[in-house]
Amino acid sequence: MRIDIITLLPELMESPLDHSILKRAREKGLLEVQLHNLRDYTPYKHGQVDDYQYGGGAGMVMMAEPLVRCIESLQKEHRYDEIIYMTPDGQRLQQQMANQLSLKKELLIIAGHYKGIDERVREHFVSMEISIGDYVLSGGELPALVLTDAIGRLLPGVLGDETSALTDSFQDGILSPPVYTRPAEFRGWKVPDVLLSGNFPAIEAWREEEALKRTRERRPDLLDEG
């Protein structure tokens, strides 16, 4: 899979891509991520990519021309399955969306800034708009990294145990159950006996029950959606 990201701050994004799961995915050749500095595509002096919004009001807007130049330049070499704009008013990112995007071959992500991007870019180029939550950040770089990580870890061969991703929270619409590791007793706090029993049907039943219990307590909305 290839993911291209249009950004004003490529340096901000480099470190997360060079560590942990994303680093492993890239080293294995399973995921290619390329960062594109939007300022390299502007025809305006001093690398200008933003301007005042028509109609007045506080906050600058990312200009259409630099974005379109960048997108069209990349489109000459790549056929993107989706052109994604990270924005607070987009569709909220959920696990099933990440699952679906992980099946694609090439994605282009736009990391916005200021008050957003010129609406004409959204109307004529963007095919998906995604939010990572109901809050506003300083820019779209962190959301773009969140999306890239959520997708990248799902690619076959990235995780050491490919079944691990299948048991994550939200994969089956509920939260994951509690997990424990050695020692079996720590400061008098004991691991549930069933997990030490070797009775795998009983263990699975316990996990399902605990997952539902945790979901009811912490995210009842997930059960309502189901």
C-alpha positions as CSV (number, residue, x, y, z in Angstrom):
1,M,0.0,0.0,0.0
2,R,1.1,3.6,-0.7
3,I,-0.1,6.6,1.3
4,D,0.8,10.2,0.1
5,I,0.3,13.0,2.6
6,I,0.2,16.7,1.7
7,T,1.4,18.8,4.6
8,L,2.8,22.1,5.6
9,L,4.9,20.4,8.3
10,P,6.6,17.3,7.0
11,E,9.2,17.5,9.8
12,L,6.4,17.0,12.4
13,M,5.4,13.8,10.8
14,E,8.7,12.1,10.2
15,S,9.5,10.8,13.6
16,P,6.2,8.8,14.2
17,L,6.7,7.2,10.7
18,D,10.2,6.2,11.7
19,H,9.3,4.2,14.8
20,S,7.3,1.2,16.0
21,I,4.7,-0.4,13.8
22,L,4.8,2.1,11.0
23,K,8.6,1.7,10.8
24,R,8.2,-2.0,10.6
25,A,5.6,-1.9,7.9
26,R,7.8,0.4,5.8
27,E,10.9,-1.7,6.3
28,K,9.1,-4.8,5.2
29,G,7.9,-3.0,2.1
30,L,4.3,-3.4,3.1
31,L,3.6,0.3,3.4
32,E,5.1,3.2,1.6
33,V,4.4,6.7,3.0
34,Q,5.5,9.8,1.2
35,L,5.3,13.3,2.6
36,H,4.8,16.3,0.2
37,N,5.5,19.8,1.4
38,L,2.7,22.0,0.0
39,R,5.0,25.0,-0.1
40,D,6.9,23.3,-2.9
41,Y,3.8,23.7,-5.1
42,T,2.8,27.3,-4.6
43,P,3.3,29.9,-7.4
44,Y,3.3,32.7,-4.8
45,K,6.2,34.5,-3.3
46,H,7.7,33.4,0.0
47,G,6.0,30.0,-0.1
48,Q,2.5,31.5,0.6
49,V,-0.2,28.9,0.8
50,D,-3.0,30.8,2.7
51,D,-5.0,34.0,2.4
52,Y,-7.8,35.9,4.0
53,Q,-11.3,34.4,3.6
54,Y,-13.8,36.1,1.4
55,G,-16.6,37.7,3.3
56,G,-14.4,38.6,6.2
57,G,-13.9,36.8,9.5
58,A,-11.0,35.6,11.6
59,G,-8.6,33.0,10.4
60,M,-6.8,32.2,7.2
61,V,-7.8,29.7,4.5
62,M,-5.5,27.4,2.6
63,M,-5.5,28.5,-1.1
64,A,-6.9,26.3,-3.8
65,E,-4.0,26.7,-6.3
66,P,-1.2,25.2,-4.4
67,L,-3.3,22.3,-3.3
68,V,-4.6,21.6,-6.8
69,R,-1.1,21.9,-8.2
70,C,0.1,19.3,-5.7
71,I,-2.8,16.9,-6.2
72,E,-2.7,17.0,-10.0
73,S,1.1,16.6,-10.0
74,L,0.7,13.4,-7.9
75,Q,-2.3,12.2,-10.0
76,K,0.0,12.1,-13.0
77,E,1.9,9.2,-11.4
78,H,-0.7,7.6,-9.2
79,R,-4.3,6.5,-9.3
80,Y,-5.7,7.1,-5.9
81,D,-8.5,5.0,-4.5
82,E,-9.4,7.9,-2.2
83,I,-8.4,11.5,-1.7
84,I,-9.0,12.1,2.0
85,Y,-9.2,15.4,3.8
86,M,-8.7,15.4,7.5
87,T,-11.3,17.8,9.0
88,P,-13.3,18.2,12.2
89,D,-16.6,18.2,10.2
90,G,-15.8,14.9,8.4
91,Q,-17.1,11.5,9.1
92,R,-15.8,10.2,12.4
93,L,-13.1,7.6,12.0
94,Q,-14.2,4.2,13.2
95,Q,-12.5,0.7,13.0
96,Q,-14.6,-0.5,10.1
97,M,-13.6,2.5,8.1
98,A,-9.9,1.7,8.8
99,N,-10.5,-1.9,7.8
100,Q,-12.0,-0.9,4.5
101,L,-9.2,1.6,3.7
102,S,-6.6,-1.0,4.5
103,L,-7.8,-2.9,1.5
104,K,-7.0,0.0,-0.9
105,K,-3.8,0.3,-2.9
106,E,-3.1,4.1,-3.0
107,L,-4.4,6.8,-0.7
108,L,-3.8,10.6,-0.7
109,I,-4.3,12.4,2.6
110,I,-4.6,16.2,2.9
111,A,-3.5,17.7,6.3
112,G,-5.3,21.0,6.6
113,H,-4.5,24.1,8.6
114,Y,-5.9,27.4,9.7
115,K,-9.7,27.6,9.1
116,G,-9.4,24.8,6.5
117,I,-9.0,24.5,2.8
118,D,-10.7,26.4,0.0
119,E,-14.1,24.7,-0.5
120,R,-13.6,24.3,-4.2
121,V,-10.8,21.7,-3.5
122,R,-13.2,19.7,-1.3
123,E,-15.9,19.9,-4.0
124,H,-13.8,18.8,-7.0
125,F,-11.0,16.6,-5.6
126,V,-11.7,15.2,-2.2
127,S,-13.6,11.9,-2.1
128,M,-13.6,11.3,1.7
129,E,-13.6,13.6,4.7
130,I,-12.6,12.1,8.0
131,S,-12.5,13.4,11.6
132,I,-10.7,11.7,14.4
133,G,-13.0,13.2,17.0
134,D,-15.2,16.1,18.0
135,Y,-12.5,18.6,18.8
136,V,-10.1,20.9,16.9
137,L,-6.3,20.6,16.6
138,S,-3.7,23.0,15.4
139,G,-3.4,21.1,12.1
140,G,-4.2,18.0,10.2
141,E,-0.8,16.3,10.6
142,L,-1.7,14.4,13.8
143,P,-5.0,13.2,12.4
144,A,-3.3,12.1,9.2
145,L,-0.8,10.1,11.3
146,V,-3.6,8.6,13.4
147,L,-5.3,7.5,10.2
148,T,-2.1,6.1,8.7
149,D,-1.3,4.1,11.8
150,A,-4.9,2.8,12.1
151,I,-4.6,1.6,8.5
152,G,-1.0,0.5,8.4
153,R,-1.2,-1.9,11.4
154,L,-4.0,-3.8,9.6
155,L,-1.9,-4.7,6.6
156,P,-1.1,-8.4,6.4
157,G,2.4,-9.2,7.7
158,V,2.8,-5.9,9.7
159,L,1.9,-7.3,13.1
160,G,3.9,-10.2,14.5
161,D,0.6,-12.1,15.2
162,E,-1.9,-11.3,12.4
163,T,-4.8,-12.4,14.6
164,S,-4.0,-9.7,17.1
165,A,-5.7,-7.0,15.1
166,L,-8.8,-9.1,14.8
167,T,-9.3,-9.1,18.6
168,D,-8.8,-5.3,19.1
169,S,-11.5,-3.1,20.5
170,F,-14.2,-2.1,18.0
171,Q,-13.4,-5.0,15.5
172,D,-16.6,-6.7,16.5
173,G,-18.4,-3.6,17.6
174,I,-17.5,-3.8,21.3
175,L,-14.6,-3.1,23.6
176,S,-11.9,-5.7,24.3
177,P,-11.9,-7.6,27.6
178,P,-9.4,-7.2,30.4
179,V,-5.9,-8.7,29.8
180,Y,-3.3,-10.1,32.3
181,T,0.2,-11.4,32.2
182,R,2.9,-12.7,34.6
183,P,3.0,-13.0,37.5
184,A,-0.2,-14.8,38.3
185,E,-0.3,-12.9,41.7
186,F,1.1,-9.5,42.4
187,R,0.7,-7.7,45.7
188,G,-2.1,-10.1,46.5
189,W,-3.9,-9.2,43.3
190,K,-4.7,-12.4,41.4
191,V,-5.4,-13.2,37.8
192,P,-8.9,-14.6,37.3
193,D,-8.8,-18.4,37.8
194,V,-10.5,-19.1,34.5
195,L,-7.5,-17.7,32.6
196,L,-5.2,-20.1,34.3
197,S,-7.4,-23.1,33.8
198,G,-6.4,-24.1,30.3
199,N,-10.1,-24.5,29.5
200,F,-10.2,-22.6,26.3
201,P,-14.0,-22.6,25.7
202,A,-14.5,-21.3,29.3
203,I,-11.8,-18.7,28.7
204,E,-13.5,-17.5,25.5
205,A,-16.9,-17.4,27.2
206,W,-15.3,-15.3,30.0
207,R,-13.7,-12.9,27.6
208,E,-17.0,-12.4,25.7
209,E,-18.8,-11.8,29.0
210,E,-16.2,-9.3,30.2
211,A,-16.1,-7.5,26.9
212,L,-19.8,-7.0,26.9
213,K,-19.7,-5.9,30.6
214,R,-17.0,-3.4,29.9
215,T,-18.8,-2.1,26.8
216,R,-22.0,-1.7,28.8
217,E,-20.2,0.2,31.5
218,R,-17.9,2.4,29.4
219,R,-19.4,2.7,25.9
220,P,-23.1,1.7,26.0
221,D,-23.5,3.7,22.8
222,L,-21.7,1.0,20.9
223,L,-24.4,-1.5,22.0
224,D,-27.1,1.0,21.0
225,E,-25.6,1.3,17.6
226,G,-25.6,-2.4,17.2
